[in-house]
Amino acid sequence: MAGATQATLREHNLSLVARIILGATTSMSRADVAAATALTRSTVSRLVDDLLAGGLVREVAKVGGGLGRPATPVVADDRLCALGLQVNATFLLARLVALDGSVLAEETVDGDFVASDPAVVLPRMGACGVRVAAAAGPDRTLVGTGLALPGIVRPGSGTLLRAPNLGWSAVEPGPLLAAPALGPVLLGNEADCAAVAVAHPVPGRREGPQDFIYLSGEIGIGGAAVLDGRLMRGQHGWAGEIGHVCVDPAGPACPCGSHGCLERYAGLRALQSAAGLPVTAGIDRFAAACREGDEAATRALATAVSALETALVSAVNLLDIPAVILGGHLGRLAGLIAPDLAERLGTRALAGRFDGPTVTVGAHTGTEDRAPGATGAAITVLEGVIERPAAWVPTTTSRLRR
């Protein structure tokens, strides 16, 4: 490691050992970790002791009844946790996620936040987050907060550039949350955060698909591309905005400033409007109308599938990604659209005849979870702990933050 110091080498090794333990699908002993990392057993033992003291891992009951000393499994602990917040057009949600992936508490606030005032909405979000964070209790440490927003976020700046469906522009959400107790706030795009929850449902663990295009949907459509388990961010951090891919240059105007964007045909509000349903109808009512053979609803659904086909064929051909995962209202429509969409992509995508793209609902973004972005936002914060664990490990010159 060029230019490494004793401190940076220790940080690297701590992170390596933490990632091996937390990424394992079965419990590992110290000897197992040493074998997986090629570090000496004595070095691994010291590093595990540090991680134990820092609350990243814990030891469980010893196993093995044969000759020799039985191994003591080391697994992820739940003492360190992060808060995931999500602002959507129809709800606010706060979710507390521990380093072992368990959800400790959550709260939802329903409402209509279209064309809302961030100075009103974000303090409500902050108050909701404070209530949920309080569930951590005195024996846990809140390491930080992630905020998932349905708009364009400039990475690392703390600034939301634009959220068309909320009507927000040039907003710095951190101070507006008015909740210092939540610690540092990391902003993320809602679809990006949801995609993180698909690829890494547990911090540090690659348990989900690793190469896919993710589509989220509420009023509009967000998107993310994941390659080898990592978000494809692009130069400005805005990659994956498939909802604003033009599928018809002569199409209707979009709040983003363009025309004929995908979400003008496949977004929830677009579907409801085309089906003649009120904006309060919800996606389940629209789906029921389609199943009952309602002419306007089935026509709207067919138009949406064609628009999705146009956008996704281009994305799949450009990126050579083998899977499409539907979330939000599109996930709830999967039974009506996924088979047809997969067949179309298999016909039109270049790789279709050899290894056609699959179209599925994410296991962690389906109908049971309306806010996977909140989970992904929290996991992103916890991944930072795994990447830089030394800050949470007591040393002779620093004490564990409690």
N, C-alpha and C positions, 0 to 999 in steps of 0.2 A: 504494500500500500504506500505509494509515493507520498512523501511529506507527512506521514502519519506520526502522531505523538502518542504517548502512553494513554492519554485521555481519549483520543479519537479511536485508538485500537480497542480500548475497553468498550467504548460506545458501540463500535462495530460488532464486537463479539457478543455483547449483551443483546443487541438487536437480533443477531443471528440465532442465538439460543432461544430468545423469546419467540421468534417467528417459527422455529422448528417445533416448539412445544405447542404454541397456539394454533399452528397450521395442521397439526396432526389430527386425524379422525379417531384415533385411539390413544389412550394415555401412554406416555413414554417415561421410562426410568432415566436416571442420569446417565447410565451406561448406554442406553439407546440414543440419547442426545449426543454423547461423545462420538458414537459410531457414525451418526448422521452428519456431524459437523467436522470430523477429523481433528477436533481439538482433544487435548489430553483429558483424562477423567478428572484429574485434580483441578484443571482450569474450568471445566464444565461445572464441577461441584461448587467452586467459588462463585461462578456467575449465577448459577441457580439459587444459591443462598442470597445473592443480591436481589434477584428478581422476586424471591419469596418476601424479603424485607420490604420491597417496594410495592407489594400488592399486585404484581402482574400474574403471578402463578401461586399455586398452593399444592401441598402434598396431600394425597388421599391415603386410605387404608392400604397397608402393604398387601401384596399378593404373592402367591407361591408357597407351597408347603413342602417342597423337596429339600434336598441337601443344600447347604450354603445359606447365606443370608438373603431373605426375600427382598425383591426390589420394591422401592417405594415410588409409585407413579406420581408424576408431576403434571398438573393440568392447569388450564386457565382459571384465574380467580375472578370474582365479581366485585372486588373492592373498588376498582377504578371504573368509572362510568362516564358516559358523555350524553349530552342532551341533544336530541334531534328535533328541530322545529321545521314546520312546513306551512307556508302560506299558499293557499289555493283560492280560486275564485269563489268557492262555496263553503270553505271551512278553514279553520286554523287547527293545527295539531302539534302537540308536544309529546315526545316519547323519550324515555330514559332507558338507555341501552348499556349494559355492562360489558366489560372486556371479554367475558366468556360468551357473549352473544345473547344473553337472556334479556328480555324486556322487563324492567323493574316496575314501570308505571307509565301511564299515558293519559292524556285528556284531549278531547276534541271540542271545539267551539264552532258551531254551525252559523252560517250567515251569508249575506250576499256582499262580496267584496269587489265586484266588478266596478270599475271607475270609482274606486274608493280613495280615501285620503290616507297615505302611509303614516302621517302623524297621528292618526286616530287608530288605525289597525295595528301597527307595530307595538305600541304600548300594551294593547290587549294580548298580543302574542307573547310579549315579554312577561306579563303577569301570569299567563297560562304556564309558561315555562318555569317560572319561579315556584308555582304550586307543585308542578310535577317533580322538579329537582329536589324539593323538600322531602320527597319520598326516599331519597338516597339514604337518609339517616346518618347518624354520627359516625358510623363505622365505615362509610364509603366516602370516596373523594370524587368530586365532579372535576374532570380534567379540562372541560371546555364544552362549547356549544357549536353545533352546525345548523345553519339556516338554509333550507331549500326554497328557492323562489322560482316561479314560472316565468322566467325572463332571461335576458342576457346579463351575465355577471362578468365583470372584469376580474380575472383571477388575481388574488393577492392584494387587491386594492380596497376591499370592503365596500365596493360601489356596485349597486344595481344600475346598469345603464338604461334598460328599458324592459318593462313588463306590459306588453300591449293590452292584455285582457284585464289586468288590474288597473290600467291607466296610470302606471307609475313610470317616471323617468328621472334619471340622475338622483337616486336616493342612496343615502348611507344608512342602512338599517341598524347597524350596531348601536349607535347612540339613541336612536328612536325606540329601541326596545326598552330603554329606561330600566335595565335590570343588571346592575353591576355584579350581582351575585352569580350570574350565569357565566362569568369569566369571559375569556376571549371568544369572539364569535367569528366562525369561518363561513363565508357565503359560498353557495353553490347553486347551479342550475338544477331545477327539480328533476328533470329527466336524467341528467348526469348522476345525481345522487341515487335515484331509483336504480339506475344501471349498476352502480356500485353494490347495492343490496342484492342484485341478481348474481353478480360475479363473486361477491364475497359476503355471503349471508352471515358469516361469523368473522369478526376481525381477525386478520392474519391468515384466513383459510380460503383457499381456492376450491370451493365446494360446488359452485354453480357453473354454467357454461362460461367459456372464456373468450369466445369470438361470436359477436352478435350485434345486430342493430336493435336498439330498444325504442319502442314508441310508447309514449305516455299520452294520456288524453283526459281532459276535463272539458273546459269550454273549447280550447284549441287543441293543438297537438305539439308535444315536445318530442325530442329525440336525442339519442346518444349512440355512438359507435364504440364498441369495446373490442380491442385486438389483444390477444394473449393476456387477457385479464386486466388490461389497462385502458382507461378512457382515452380515446383519441380526441385531443383537445384542439389541435390546430394552433396557428400562430397567435391568435388573440384569445384562445380558450373558448371559442364559440362553435366548434365543430359539432355536427350532429343535429343541427336545427332543421330537421326534415319537414317539420310542419310549415316551414316557409320556403320550401322548394316549389317552384312554379310548375303546376301541371297543366295550366291553360293560360297563355299570355293574354287572352281576351277575356279572362274570367273576372269575377267580382273583386272590388278593392278589398285589401286586407289592412287591418290596423297597423301592420308593420310598415306600410307605405308602398307595398308592391301590389300585384294583381294576380289572381288565379292561384293563390297559395293552397297547398294541400289541405290546410285546416279549414279553408272556406268550403270544403266539400265533405270532409270526414271529421271535423270537430263536432263536439256535442251540440253546440248551439246551431251549427249549420244543419245537422241532421234533424234536430227538433223543428227548425224553421221549415225545412223542405217537406217534412211530414205533416206540417200544419198543427204541431203540438205546441203548447205553451212552454216557456223557458223553465218552468217549474216541474215539467213532466218527469224528467229524469231518464236515464238510459234504459232502465228496466221497462218502463212504459213504452218506449220506442221499440225495444226488442219484442215486446209482446205484440205490438201492432204489426210488426214484420211477420211474426209467426202466425198471426191471424189472417194474413194475406191482405192487409190494408194497402191499397194501391199506391198512395202517396209515400208511405213509409218504405215499402219494398223498392220503389223507384229511387228514393233517397239513399237506401242502402246500396243499391247497384251502382249508383253514381259514386258513392264513397269508395267502394271496392275498386272501381276503375281508376279513381284518383290515387288510391294507395298503390295499385299496381304500377302506374306510371312512375311515381316517386321512388318506389322500392326497387324496381328493375334497374333504374339508373344507379341507385346507391349500391346495390348488390354487385352490379357489373364493375363499378368504379373501385370498390373496396375489396371485392372477392370475399365476402363474409357469408358463412354457410347457414346462418339462422336469423330469424326475425322473431322478436319477443314482444307481445302485445301487453300493454298495461293500461290502467285507468279505464275509461269507458270503452276503449277498443278491446281490452281484455274481457270485459263483460259481454262484448259482442262476438267473442272468438268463435263460439259455436255456430254463428251465422256466417262469419266471413273467413275464418282461417282455412277451411278446406279449399274453397274457391280461390282464395288468394295464393295459397301454396301451389295449386295447379297452374295458375297463371304465371307465377314466378318460375316454376319448373319448365314452362314452355318458352318463356321469353328471355330469362337470364342465360348468359353465355354458358355457365356451368350447369344449367338446369338438367340437361340430358345425362350428365355424368354424376352429379352430386347436387341435386336440386335443393334450394334453400328450404329449411323447415320453417313453419309458422306456428308458434305455440304461445301459451300464456305462461309468464314467469311464475315459478313455484312460490316466489316471495312477493309477487306483485299482482296476484290474481284477485278474485272477488273478495277474499277474506281480509285484504289489507288495502284500505283506500289511500294510504300515505306511505308508500315504500320510500319516497324521497326523504322522509324524516329519519327512517332507519339508516338509509345510506349516508345522510348527513352526519349522524352520530358515529357510524362506522368509519367515515373518513377522518373524523377527529381522533378516534381510537387508533387508527392506523398510524397516525402521527406519534402516538405513545410507543407503539411497537418499533417504529423507525428510530426514535430517540428516547430510549427508556432510561438513560442515565439521569434525566431530570427528576425521575420518580424514585430513584434508588438512593438510600441514605449512604453517605460517605463520611469520612472524618471531618470534612469541611462543610457539608450540607446535610440537612435533616429532611426526612420525608415530609412533604406538604400534606397536612391533615386538617 
